[in-house]
Amino acid sequence: MSAGNNYNNFDAELKQIKAYLLNHNASASMVAAALKIYRPSLCRHKRTLESNGVLKVTHKGICKITGRKVQYLSCDPQKVKGAIDGQE
């Protein structure tokens, strides 16, 4: 596989994740399962979207996939605007 294909796949996955999180408030595991994206790849995309100011953690809750306490993510501008910066 050429480097160009990897970049195109990265870009396509990034767009899928952003579109999904515009309409859903979900944990990273929930997004990975819904979009069938490899979980470690999703974490790289998450960092990219966060650094661009598009994605924020909206709250903490129990993941419907793992059953663990996790951060819920959103790209919805209204939810991102209301998110608390620095939530850990």
QUIPE-V312800 format. One record per backbone hydrogen bond with DSSP energy under -0.5 kcal/mol. CO is the residue of the C=O (numbers start at 1). NH is the residue of the N-H. E is the energy in kcal/mol with one decimal. If there is no record, write none. Layout:
CO|NH|E / CO|NH|E
This chain:
2|6|-1.6 / 3|7|-2.3 / 4|8|-2.4 / 5|9|-2.4 / 6|10|-2.4 / 7|11|-2.7 / 8|12|-2.4 / 9|13|-2.7 / 10|14|-2.4 / 11|15|-2.2 / 12|16|-2.1 / 13|17|-2.6 / 14|18|-2.4 / 15|19|-2.4 / 16|20|-2.5 / 17|21|-2.8 / 18|22|-0.9 / 19|22|-0.5 / 19|23|-0.7 / 20|23|-1.0 / 20|24|-1.2 / 21|75|-2.4 / 21|76|-0.9 / 24|26|-0.6 / 26|73|-3.2 / 27|31|-2.2 / 28|32|-2.7 / 29|33|-2.3 / 30|34|-2.4 / 31|35|-2.5 / 32|36|-1.0 / 32|37|-1.8 / 38|41|-0.7 / 38|42|-1.9 / 39|43|-1.7 / 40|44|-1.3 / 41|45|-2.1 / 42|46|-2.6 / 43|47|-2.0 / 44|48|-1.9 / 45|49|-2.7 / 46|50|-2.5 / 47|51|-2.6 / 48|52|-1.4 / 49|54|-2.3 / 49|55|-1.2 / 50|53|-1.6 / 56|58|-0.5 / 56|74|-1.7 / 59|72|-3.5 / 61|70|-3.4 / 63|67|-1.6 / 68|63|-3.0 / 70|61|-2.4 / 72|58|-2.7 / 72|59|-0.8 / 73|26|-1.5 / 74|56|-2.0 / 76|80|-3.2 / 77|81|-2.3 / 78|82|-1.3 / 79|83|-0.8 / 80|83|-0.7 / 83|85|-0.6 / 84|87|-1.0
